[in-house]
Amino acid sequence: MTFAHPVLAVLAALSLPAAFFWPRISSKIRRHDAYAYSDLRFMVAALRSPRWPNAALDLAGALSFSLLIAACAGPHLWMVVPVPAAMVFCVDTSGSMNAGDIFPSRARAAANAIRAFVSAMPPGTRAGLVSFAGEGQAIVPLTTERAALIAGLARIPAPNGQTAIGDGLLAAAALLPDAAMRRVVLITDGANNHGADPRDAARTLEAWHIRLDAIVIGDAPFSQRLRSFALRTGGVFSRAGSAAELRAQTVRLAPAGFLGRKARDCTVACVIAAFSLGSAAWLAAAGAGRR
C-alpha cells in the first residue's frame, strides 16, 4: 500500500495507541478524583464491571479515528489485475526455419503456435505480427481482430535468407504504443548473422520498458544470449524441441502476459470503515450506558 501524503499516514499510525490509551487514562483520573476522600473502595471493587468491553470500545474508537486520518493520507492499494496489453509476435523466417526436424517444418510449427495463442488471448488485446530474415518486416499492425491476425499468418514470407534478430526486434518495437503493457514474443531457431546488433536492440526494449519473451526452436547457439536479453527486460526464455512443445510454450505466455500491478484508491473504503466502526462503538457504548 502507498500513500499520497506519507506524513498523514505516519500520523494515523501514531494516533492509534494515543486514541486507545487516552480515554482509559482520563477515566482513571476521574475515578481517582471521585474516590480520593471516600471509604467505599470495597463497594467499588465489588461492583466493578469487566474491563474487556471498555477496552474493546476504546480500541474501536481509536481505529475509527486512525482510519479517518489514513483516508486523508490518500491510501492506494496495489493489486494484480488484468491490464490492457499490446504485443507483437516477431517470427524468424530465415532459411533454417525451412528444416523439417519439427513436423511439418519449423516455420509451419511457429505459425501454428501463434494461431493457438491468438485463439487463447483475452478479448481486447492488441496484437501485431513481424517477420525477419535479412531485415524486419511488419506483416500485421496492432489490432484487436483475431481474424486479421490469423489471416496475416498466411502472408508470412517463405523461409529464406539470413537471420537479422536485432532488426526484427526493432521492427516489432516500432509497432508498439508509447504506453500500456507492451511485449515482444520472439520465435527463432538461429544465431544473429546480419543487421543490427541484438544486444543494442535488447537495450532499446529495456529502455522503453518493453518485455521480451524469447522462444528458441531446438538448441540454437545463440540461446544463452537470448536468455539474458529476455531476463533483463523481465520476460521469460524457453526452448522447444517439437511442434507440441512450441505450441505449449507459446500458449502458456497468454495468462502470464496480461496481468499487471494497478493502484486502487482506498480513500472511500477507509472513510466508510471509519464511520461504520465509530458508529458501532458509539451505539454499543450508549446502549451500555458508558457514555
C-alpha positions in Angstrom: 0.0 0.0 0.0 1.2 3.5 -0.8 0.0 7.0 0.4 -0.2 10.3 -1.4 0.6 12.0 1.8 3.0 9.8 3.8 3.2 12.3 6.8 -0.5 11.9 7.4 -0.1 8.1 7.2 2.6 8.2 9.9 0.3 10.5 12.0 -2.5 7.9 11.6 -0.3 5.1 12.8 0.8 7.2 15.8 -2.8 8.2 16.7 -3.9 4.6 17.2 -2.2 4.0 20.5 -2.8 7.6 21.6 -6.5 7.4 20.9 -6.7 4.0 22.6 -5.0 4.9 25.9 -6.3 8.4 26.3 -9.8 7.6 27.4 -8.5 4.9 29.7 -6.1 7.3 31.4 -8.7 10.1 31.7 -11.1 7.6 33.2 -8.7 6.6 35.8 -8.1 10.2 36.7 -11.8 10.8 37.1 -12.2 7.8 39.3 -9.3 8.9 41.4 -10.9 12.3 41.9 -14.2 10.8 42.8 -12.9 8.4 45.5 -10.0 10.3 46.9 -11.8 11.1 50.1 -14.1 8.0 50.2 -14.1 4.8 52.1 -16.2 2.9 49.5 -13.2 1.1 47.9 -14.7 -2.3 48.8 -18.0 -1.5 47.2 -16.3 -0.1 44.1 -14.3 -3.2 43.7 -17.4 -5.4 44.1 -19.4 -3.5 41.6 -16.6 -3.0 39.1 -17.6 -4.2 35.6 -15.3 -6.4 33.4 -12.6 -4.5 31.7 -12.6 -6.1 28.3 -15.8 -4.4 27.0 -14.4 -1.0 27.7 -11.1 -1.9 26.1 -12.9 -3.2 23.0 -14.9 0.1 22.7 -11.7 2.1 23.2 -10.0 0.1 20.5 -12.9 0.5 18.1 -12.9 4.3 18.6 -9.2 4.5 18.2 -9.3 2.5 14.9 -12.1 4.7 13.6 -10.1 7.9 14.4 -6.9 6.4 12.8 -8.8 5.3 9.6 -10.1 8.9 9.1 -6.6 10.2 9.3 -5.4 7.5 6.9 -8.2 8.4 4.5 -6.8 11.9 4.4 -3.4 10.5 3.5 -4.7 9.2 0.2 -4.2 5.4 0.5 -3.7 3.3 -2.6 -3.6 -0.5 -2.6 -1.5 -2.1 -5.3 -3.3 -5.1 -6.8 -2.5 -7.6 -9.6 -5.3 -7.2 -12.1 -5.8 -7.7 -15.9 -4.5 -4.8 -17.8 -4.7 -3.7 -21.5 -1.9 -5.3 -23.4 -0.2 -4.6 -26.7 2.1 -7.3 -28.1 3.9 -8.2 -31.3 5.0 -11.6 -32.5 8.5 -11.5 -34.0 8.9 -14.6 -36.2 12.2 -15.9 -37.7 11.8 -16.6 -41.5 15.5 -17.3 -42.3 16.4 -20.2 -44.4 17.0 -22.5 -41.4 13.3 -22.3 -40.5 12.5 -24.5 -43.5 14.1 -27.5 -41.7 11.7 -30.5 -41.2 13.1 -31.8 -37.9 9.9 -30.3 -36.4 6.8 -31.5 -38.3 5.7 -30.2 -40.8 8.5 -27.6 -40.6 9.9 -25.1 -38.1 8.2 -22.3 -39.9 4.8 -24.0 -40.1 5.0 -25.1 -36.5 5.7 -21.5 -35.4 2.7 -20.3 -37.4 0.5 -22.9 -35.8 1.7 -22.0 -32.3 0.9 -18.3 -32.9 -2.5 -19.3 -34.2 -3.2 -21.2 -31.0 -2.0 -18.2 -28.9 -4.3 -15.8 -30.8 -7.3 -18.1 -30.1 -6.5 -18.1 -26.4 -5.6 -14.4 -25.8 -8.0 -12.3 -23.8 -10.5 -10.1 -25.7 -9.4 -6.5 -26.2 -5.8 -7.4 -26.5 -4.0 -5.6 -29.3 -1.5 -7.8 -31.2 0.6 -7.5 -34.3 3.0 -9.6 -36.4 6.5 -9.1 -37.7 8.8 -11.4 -39.6 12.5 -11.2 -40.1 15.2 -12.8 -42.3 17.6 -10.3 -43.8 15.5 -7.5 -42.4 12.5 -6.9 -40.2 9.1 -6.7 -42.0 5.7 -5.7 -40.5 3.0 -8.1 -41.5 0.0 -7.1 -39.3 -0.1 -3.8 -37.4 -1.6 -3.8 -33.9 -5.2 -4.9 -34.0 -7.8 -6.5 -31.7 -9.3 -8.6 -34.5 -8.2 -12.2 -34.2 -9.3 -12.9 -37.8 -6.9 -10.3 -39.1 -4.0 -11.9 -37.1 -4.9 -15.4 -38.4 -5.1 -14.1 -42.0 -1.7 -12.4 -41.5 -0.1 -15.7 -40.7 -0.7 -16.7 -44.4 1.3 -13.7 -45.5 4.5 -14.6 -43.6 7.3 -14.9 -46.3 8.6 -18.4 -47.0 11.8 -19.2 -45.1 14.9 -17.8 -46.9 18.0 -15.7 -46.3 19.9 -14.6 -43.2 18.9 -14.1 -39.6 18.6 -10.4 -38.5 17.3 -10.8 -35.0 18.2 -7.2 -34.0 16.3 -5.8 -37.0 13.3 -7.9 -36.2 13.1 -6.8 -32.5 13.4 -3.1 -33.5 10.7 -3.6 -36.2 8.4 -5.2 -33.5 9.1 -2.4 -31.0 8.2 0.2 -33.6 4.7 -1.2 -33.8 4.0 -0.8 -30.1 2.4 2.2 -28.5 4.1 4.5 -26.0 2.1 3.3 -23.1 0.2 0.3 -21.8 1.7 -3.1 -21.1 4.0 -3.9 -24.1 5.5 -7.2 -25.1 7.5 -8.7 -28.0 7.3 -12.5 -28.4 10.4 -13.7 -30.3 10.4 -17.1 -32.1 13.7 -18.1 -33.7 15.9 -21.0 -34.3 19.3 -19.5 -35.0 22.0 -17.0 -34.2 22.1 -13.4 -35.5 24.3 -13.1 -38.6 23.0 -9.9 -40.2 21.8 -6.4 -39.4 21.6 -4.6 -36.1 23.3 -6.0 -33.1 20.7 -7.8 -30.9 22.4 -6.5 -27.8 21.6 -2.9 -28.8 18.0 -3.9 -29.7 17.6 -5.6 -26.3 18.9 -2.4 -24.6 16.3 -0.4 -26.6 13.5 -2.7 -25.4 14.7 -2.4 -21.9 14.9 1.4 -22.0 11.4 1.6 -23.5 10.1 -0.8 -20.8 9.1 -3.4 -23.4 9.1 -7.0 -22.2 10.8 -9.6 -24.4 9.7 -13.3 -24.3 12.1 -15.5 -26.3 11.2 -19.0 -27.6 14.1 -20.9 -29.2 13.4 -23.8 -31.5 16.0 -26.5 -30.9 19.4 -25.9 -29.4 20.4 -22.7 -31.1 23.9 -21.5 -30.4 22.5 -18.0 -29.6 20.3 -19.4 -26.8 22.3 -18.1 -23.8 22.4 -14.5 -25.2 18.6 -14.6 -25.9 18.1 -15.8 -22.4 20.0 -12.9 -21.0 18.1 -10.5 -23.3 14.7 -11.8 -22.1 15.6 -11.8 -18.4 16.9 -8.2 -18.4 13.5 -7.0 -19.7 11.5 -9.0 -17.2 10.5 -11.6 -19.8 10.8 -15.4 -20.0 13.0 -17.7 -22.0 12.1 -21.2 -23.2 13.2 -23.9 -25.7 11.0 -26.1 -27.8 12.1 -29.4 -29.4 8.9 -30.3 -31.1 5.7 -28.8 -32.5 3.8 -29.7 -29.4 6.4 -28.1 -27.1 6.5 -24.9 -29.3 2.7 -24.6 -29.1 2.6 -25.2 -25.4 5.5 -22.7 -24.7 3.7 -20.1 -26.8 0.2 -20.5 -25.4 1.4 -20.5 -21.8 2.6 -16.9 -22.2 -1.1 -15.8 -22.5 -2.1 -15.8 -18.9 1.3 -14.6 -17.6 1.5 -11.7 -20.0 -1.8 -9.9 -19.4 -1.5 -9.2 -15.7 -0.1 -6.1 -14.1 0.0 -4.1 -11.0 -2.5 -1.3 -10.6 -3.1 1.1 -7.8 -6.7 1.2 -6.4 -7.8 4.3 -4.4 -8.8 3.2 -0.9 -9.9 6.6 0.4 -13.7 5.9 0.3 -13.3 2.5 1.8 -11.3 3.9 4.7 -14.0 6.6 5.3 -16.8 4.1 5.2 -14.9 1.7 7.6 -14.1 4.6 10.0 -17.7 5.8 10.2 -19.1 2.2 10.4 -16.7 1.3 13.2 -17.2 4.5 15.1 -21.0 4.4 14.8 -21.0 0.8 16.1 -18.7 1.7 19.0 -20.9 4.7 19.9 -24.1 2.8 19.8 -22.6 0.0 21.9 -21.4 2.4 24.5 -24.7 4.3 24.5 -26.6 1.1 25.0 -24.4 0.1 27.9 -24.7 3.5 29.5 -21.0 4.0 29.3 -21.0 7.4 27.6 
